[in-house]
Amino acid sequence: MPERIEIVTGDITRLAVDAIVNAASSSLLGGGGVDGAIHRAAGPELLAECRTLNGCPTGEARLTKGYRLPARHVIHTVGPVWHGGKQGEPELLRSCYRNCFAIARQQGFSSVAFPAISTGVYRYPLLEACRIAVEEARAALAENPKLKKVYFVAFSDEAQRAYQDAFQEVRS
Ligand code: ADP
């Protein structure tokens, strides 16, 4: 595994990084899963800032502060809902990662942590989603020397295995 990419287990809201990524819904007004956890941990000021953003289309990303989180910022991105893979889902998921890395680059962030975007309620197959995540992280790291660390947060044993398998594939 390249040392600038690390798989970690547990709760993304505990990470003290420049930005954690939120797998948000397009309203940016909160929801379940990782989105709910981030809003609970950040406090109501996060929702207040999100309200000013007027939503976010699928595949795009928006930046807010981190408020009560140990992370300084939150990058909210809206992943695609999985409908079988022939409705642009891979391109949209890739676009989520690219837009998050573009914000990280513009802001000069050195550490960013991602949940497995779209793999919960949105049902994107875990291994396929992890492949895209790993490919885009490697591309971003190659062109952004300021970015020192990308964390992939595995919230289950299955997710951890999927990230590890995706790494093996990308490296071989
Ligand atoms: P989506 O709607 O994009 O599928 P979900 O929040 O339902 O978003 O799930 C995205 C991924 O985040 C899932 O793999 C889920 O297991 C994981 N997840 C849920 N809560 C947390 C958390 N607190 N920290 C990290 N990952 C989480």
Residues whose N, C-alpha, C, O or C-beta is under 5 A from the ligand:
A	BS01	ADP	G10 D11 I12 T13 A23 G32 G33 V34 D35 A37 G79 P115 A116 I117 S118 T119 G120 V121 Y122 R123 V153 F155
